[in-house]
Amino acid sequence: MKILQLCKKFPFPLKDGESIAVTYLSKAMVNRGADITLLAMNTTKHYTSIESLPKEFNHYESIHTVDLDNSIKPIEAFKNLFSKDSFHVKRFVSDRFKDKLIEILKAETFDVVQLETLYLAPYISTIKEHSDAIITMRAHNVEFEIWERITENTKFLPKKWYLGHLTQKLKKFELENLNSYDYLISVSERDLKLFKKLGYKNGAMASPIGLDLNNYKALQTQELGISFIGALDWMPNLEGLEWFLQKVWPILSQRLPNVKFHIAGRNTPDHIKNLNVKNVEVHGEVPDAIKFIDRYPVMVVPLFSGSGMRVKILEGMALSKIIVSTTLGAEGIGVRDQEEILIADEADTFCDKIVDAFELYQDDNKLGKRAYEFVLNYYDHDVLAEKLLAKYQNLIDNPYPKELTVV
């Protein structure tokens, strides 16, 4: 089976959920006999030196990249206020990327073209013009839902209006393109139900993000601390961290005076870097996220915006950590409070759950062990890749008549 995978950023290094989701799935599919060609935008925000990729990043049949300046330019952002185009999507529209896509499609025949996220939808018409491949959309999130939640949580009224305006245009784009691809792969049953409610009518399946569990071998915890890790140039992560520091930590530090809070994340803003708070250590971007998570017994994921599923929760569970998250943070994973993780949405109860977490950790860490078993049973990337490839093969063997496809 020949697959062309399109990405809006290069899926390495594995320091964010999207890169992990893309890399682990593609590796697992290759291990099961698929030939995958990668075409990725190499953006200014997440630029990767292709020449310095590690030897083990060798699963692709071939790798193609197109440099893209997707930085936010104030003048363009202002002009977009008077445009019908989605500013979120427009930043990933590139003539050079389109030309490279056409070149690849003319040179090779593919069975499947797999789009990683909605931001590749502008290229669907190009794919249809130059290929008969099945076009699949792997929706890592319901994109407009993320921004609806961010907008709802924004207090500054001018910013709230601006974000709401951008969100409406993103939603319009997402709904207009909802049935333009042949098959939808959502990362959770919850998202799949929402897509169908919004009007999706073509074939679909839920296929969660999986992990290569061979990479997650828990070691002896070295410090009695709490970890937080997440890209801090992503608004939901920063929003959740600031809530924790302002609302939870002042209470928790009094109840657990000997416990330290460790913060790690790419592009940590100066006001977080320069924190001068007792027992709070800011690490910035760490070289190895798995080792960082593994070092502390308790991990917090305080999220109030976002969509899809949080890969960092899966990583913490795979390392047998006790996770304390909000309801939204745990959304889409299928975990239960007190069974695999701890869940709370208010500052005082979140604090209580962290205190409980240390007691549970010292009581043979039974919760962390159940978390690991849960990931082992439901989020092994090999099992998930096998199911997805079987679905692809079925679509290849029994294609939908083009004239009957809902558009």
Secondary structure as the mmCIF struct_conf table of DSSP 4:
data_model
#
loop_
_struct_conf.conf_type_id
_struct_conf.id
_struct_conf.beg_label_comp_id
_struct_conf.beg_label_asym_id
_struct_conf.beg_label_seq_id
_struct_conf.end_label_comp_id
_struct_conf.end_label_asym_id
_struct_conf.end_label_seq_id
STRN STRN1 LYS A 2 CYS A 7
BEND BEND1 LYS A 8 LYS A 9
BEND BEND2 PRO A 13 LEU A 14
BEND BEND3 ASP A 16 ASP A 16
HELX_RH_AL_P HELX_RH_AL_P1 GLY A 17 ASN A 31
TURN_TY1_P TURN_TY1_P1 ARG A 32 GLY A 33
STRN STRN2 ASP A 35 THR A 43
BEND BEND4 THR A 44 THR A 44
TURN_TY1_P TURN_TY1_P2 LYS A 45 HIS A 46
HELX_RH_3T_P HELX_RH_3T_P1 ILE A 50 SER A 52
TURN_TY1_P TURN_TY1_P3 LYS A 55 GLU A 56
BEND BEND5 GLU A 61 GLU A 61
STRN STRN3 SER A 62 LEU A 68
HELX_RH_AL_P HELX_RH_AL_P2 PRO A 74 ASN A 80
TURN_TY1_P TURN_TY1_P4 LEU A 81 PHE A 82
BEND BEND6 SER A 83 ASP A 85
HELX_RH_AL_P HELX_RH_AL_P3 PHE A 87 LYS A 90
TURN_TY1_P TURN_TY1_P5 ARG A 91 PHE A 92
HELX_RH_AL_P HELX_RH_AL_P4 ASP A 95 ALA A 107
BEND BEND7 ASP A 111 ASP A 111
STRN STRN4 VAL A 112 GLU A 116
BEND BEND8 THR A 117 THR A 117
HELX_RH_3T_P HELX_RH_3T_P2 LEU A 118 TYR A 123
HELX_RH_AL_P HELX_RH_AL_P5 ILE A 124 HIS A 130
HELX_LH_PP_P HELX_LH_PP_P1 ALA A 133 ALA A 133
STRN STRN5 ILE A 134 ALA A 139
BEND BEND9 HIS A 140 ASN A 141
HELX_RH_AL_P HELX_RH_AL_P6 GLU A 143 ASN A 153
BEND BEND10 PHE A 156 PHE A 156
HELX_RH_AL_P HELX_RH_AL_P7 LEU A 157 GLU A 176
TURN_TY1_P TURN_TY1_P6 ASN A 177 ASN A 179
BEND BEND11 SER A 180 ASP A 182
STRN STRN6 TYR A 183 SER A 186
BEND BEND12 VAL A 187 SER A 188
HELX_RH_AL_P HELX_RH_AL_P8 GLU A 189 LEU A 198
TURN_TY1_P TURN_TY1_P7 GLY A 199 GLY A 199
BEND BEND13 ASN A 202 ASN A 202
STRN STRN7 GLY A 203 ALA A 206
STRN STRN8 LEU A 211 LEU A 211
HELX_RH_3T_P HELX_RH_3T_P3 LEU A 213 ASN A 215
BEND BEND14 GLU A 223 LEU A 224
STRN STRN9 GLY A 225 ILE A 229
TURN_TY1_P TURN_TY1_P8 LEU A 232 ASP A 233
BEND BEND15 TRP A 234 TRP A 234
HELX_RH_AL_P HELX_RH_AL_P9 MET A 235 TRP A 243
HELX_RH_PI_P HELX_RH_PI_P1 PHE A 244 VAL A 248
HELX_RH_AL_P HELX_RH_AL_P10 TRP A 249 ARG A 255
BEND BEND16 LEU A 256 LEU A 256
TURN_TY1_P TURN_TY1_P9 PRO A 257 ASN A 258
STRN STRN10 LYS A 260 ALA A 264
TURN_TY1_P TURN_TY1_P10 ARG A 266 ASN A 267
HELX_RH_AL_P HELX_RH_AL_P11 ASP A 270 LYS A 273
TURN_TY1_P TURN_TY1_P11 ASN A 274 ASN A 274
TURN_TY1_P TURN_TY1_P12 LYS A 278 ASN A 279
STRN STRN11 VAL A 280 GLY A 284
BEND BEND17 GLU A 285 GLU A 285
BEND BEND18 PRO A 287 PRO A 287
HELX_RH_AL_P HELX_RH_AL_P12 ALA A 289 ASP A 294
TURN_TY1_P TURN_TY1_P13 ARG A 295 ARG A 295
BEND BEND19 TYR A 296 PRO A 297
STRN STRN12 VAL A 298 VAL A 301
BEND BEND20 PHE A 304 SER A 305
BEND BEND21 GLY A 308 GLY A 308
HELX_RH_AL_P HELX_RH_AL_P13 VAL A 311 ALA A 318
TURN_TY1_P TURN_TY1_P14 LEU A 319 SER A 320
HELX_LH_PP_P HELX_LH_PP_P2 LYS A 321 LYS A 321
STRN STRN13 ILE A 322 SER A 325
TURN_TY1_P TURN_TY1_P15 THR A 327 ILE A 333
STRN STRN14 ASP A 337 ASP A 337
TURN_TY1_P TURN_TY1_P16 GLN A 338 GLU A 340
STRN STRN15 ILE A 341 ILE A 341
STRN STRN16 LEU A 342 ILE A 343
BEND BEND22 GLU A 346 GLU A 346
HELX_RH_AL_P HELX_RH_AL_P14 ALA A 347 GLN A 362
TURN_TY1_P TURN_TY1_P17 ASP A 363 ASN A 365
HELX_RH_AL_P HELX_RH_AL_P15 LYS A 366 TYR A 378
STRN STRN17 ASP A 380 ASP A 380
HELX_RH_AL_P HELX_RH_AL_P16 HIS A 381 ASP A 397
BEND BEND23 ASN A 398 ASN A 398
HELX_LH_PP_P HELX_LH_PP_P3 PRO A 399 PRO A 401
HELX_RH_3T_P HELX_RH_3T_P4 LYS A 402 LEU A 404
BEND BEND24 THR A 405 THR A 405
#
